[in-house]
Amino acid sequence: MKLGKHTLSKPVIMAPMAGITDKAFREIICLLGGKYTVTEMISDKALLHNNSKTIQMLNLLGEAEPRIVQIFGSEPDSMAEAAKRVVEHGADIIDLNMGCPTPKIVKNGEGAALLRNIPLAEEIARQVVKAVDIPVTAKIRLGWNSSEINAPELAGRLEAVGISMVTVHARTREQFYSGKADWKYINSIRKKIKIPLIGNGDITSPQDASRMIELTGCDGVMIGRSALGNPWLIGRTQGFLENGELKELEPDNKEKLRILLLHFEKILKYKGKKIGVNEIRKHASWYFKGIRNAADYRNEIMKSHDPEEIKTIFRKVFTE
Ligand SMILES: Cc1cc2nc3c(=O)[nH]c(=O)nc-3n(C[C@H](O)[C@H](O)[C@H](O)COP(=O)(O)O)c2cc1C
């Protein structure tokens, strides 16, 4: 499939995740064979106010193309301005968030609130597409709730105003992240639009990804939560879709330790010691899944503020 000048072959995209898909995490995904990542969602307003944390989120230096940046907001003008800024920072593709269910976001008319306001979603898309000359994509959900499934209509309207690709998380806003993603609606959207379509929701293995493509006719997939503590999953799924190659599912402890230590180094490099220690605790507990006595180790890490001490605990976890 083509997105502007970029050719994406059976893309397996690491889902944008606020608080998770920062530069360090994106680099780890790519190091392990992943080809496509998206930044965390970035507020148009914060960006236009030059909020320093937001500007830091736009550090795309050294990352492989296509660099995909996701923005969110509810005003067409400021979204268009923010999009121009994002281009200045080196983005190759801009993705519009139309699915975030968080009350704080929805209350401002942003994220999933746009599922209930198709004319506004359409206007935002139209203005952003007009403002930049790189592809603009959108990430949506099925609708507000099970009696308001309008994703096929929304996807069609977005296509009509120049959106280049739609990703659908096959849940409603009301479901947040619970219940099952309902893939049949991905197929309903497939029948409605001609632009590339990416399916998302509850993919936990390479085989799931290929099943979703088979069942729904989507062009590629996006994976979120299953890659937490398992960043190998993205590259492995990409390899499976491209050439049917299936490596052993679980990396061994030596490999897990190598990547966790590298992930920590990268977070420390980009965010410093205080934030770095805080953030690696969250990731470590995911990497520890399946480890005996994981809870004890987690507690040890919670008590430590010293990166070297934390690394020693990591070594203990994966070599004992
Ligand atoms: C902690 C967390 C943060 C998320 N942040 C974003 C975000 O910034 N932008 C977005 O479009 N979706 C966000 N999502 C939704 C994911 O991109 C994805 O659509 C969702 O997790 C479903 O995919 P999965 O079943 O593979 O996890 C987030 C999800 C989680 C759990």
The ligand as an SDF file (V2000), in Angstrom:
LIG
                    3D

 31 33  0  0  0  0  0  0  0  0999 V2000
   -2.1020    3.1640   28.1850 C   0  0  0  0  0  0  0  0  0  0  0  0
   -2.6780    3.3930   26.8230 C   0  0  0  0  0  0  0  0  0  0  0  0
   -2.4120    4.5730   26.1530 C   0  0  0  0  0  0  0  0  0  0  0  0
   -2.9620    4.8160   24.8900 C   0  0  0  0  0  0  0  0  0  0  0  0
   -2.6750    5.9890   24.2340 N   0  0  0  0  0  0  0  0  0  0  0  0
   -3.1680    6.2080   22.9900 C   0  0  0  0  0  0  0  0  0  0  0  0
   -2.8270    7.3800   22.2510 C   0  0  0  0  0  0  0  0  0  0  0  0
   -2.0490    8.2350   22.7070 O   0  0  0  0  0  0  0  0  0  0  0  0
   -3.3750    7.5360   21.0210 N   0  0  0  0  0  0  0  0  0  0  0  0
   -4.2220    6.5970   20.4650 C   0  0  0  0  0  0  0  0  0  0  0  0
   -4.6820    6.7790   19.3380 O   0  0  0  0  0  0  0  0  0  0  0  0
   -4.5450    5.4820   21.1340 N   0  0  0  0  0  0  0  0  0  0  0  0
   -4.0380    5.2540   22.3650 C   0  0  0  0  0  0  0  0  0  0  0  0
   -4.3180    4.0810   23.0020 N   0  0  0  0  0  0  0  0  0  0  0  0
   -5.0990    3.0310   22.3120 C   0  0  0  0  0  0  0  0  0  0  0  0
   -4.1650    2.0800   21.5480 C   0  0  0  0  0  0  0  0  0  0  0  0
   -3.4770    2.7680   20.5290 O   0  0  0  0  0  0  0  0  0  0  0  0
   -4.9700    0.9100   20.9180 C   0  0  0  0  0  0  0  0  0  0  0  0
   -5.8970    1.4410   20.0260 O   0  0  0  0  0  0  0  0  0  0  0  0
   -5.6990    0.0780   21.9640 C   0  0  0  0  0  0  0  0  0  0  0  0
   -4.8590   -0.2430   23.0500 O   0  0  0  0  0  0  0  0  0  0  0  0
   -6.2660   -1.2100   21.3400 C   0  0  0  0  0  0  0  0  0  0  0  0
   -5.2530   -2.0310   20.8220 O   0  0  0  0  0  0  0  0  0  0  0  0
   -4.7430   -3.3520   21.6170 P   0  0  0  0  0  0  0  0  0  0  0  0
   -5.9590   -4.2160   21.8910 O   0  0  0  0  0  0  0  0  0  0  0  0
   -3.7500   -4.0020   20.6980 O   0  0  0  0  0  0  0  0  0  0  0  0
   -4.1270   -2.8540   22.8970 O   0  0  0  0  0  0  0  0  0  0  0  0
   -3.7880    3.8340   24.2850 C   0  0  0  0  0  0  0  0  0  0  0  0
   -4.0540    2.6440   24.9550 C   0  0  0  0  0  0  0  0  0  0  0  0
   -3.5050    2.4070   26.2080 C   0  0  0  0  0  0  0  0  0  0  0  0
   -3.8150    1.1030   26.9120 C   0  0  0  0  0  0  0  0  0  0  0  0
  1  2  1  0
  2  3  1  0
  2 30  2  0
  3  4  2  0
  4  5  1  0
  4 28  1  0
  5  6  2  0
  6  7  1  0
  6 13  1  0
  7  8  2  0
  7  9  1  0
  9 10  1  0
 10 11  2  0
 10 12  1  0
 12 13  2  0
 13 14  1  0
 14 15  1  0
 14 28  1  0
 15 16  1  0
 16 17  1  0
 16 18  1  0
 18 19  1  0
 18 20  1  0
 20 21  1  0
 20 22  1  0
 22 23  1  0
 23 24  1  0
 24 25  2  0
 24 26  1  0
 24 27  1  0
 28 29  2  0
 29 30  1  0
 30 31  1  0
M  END
$$$$
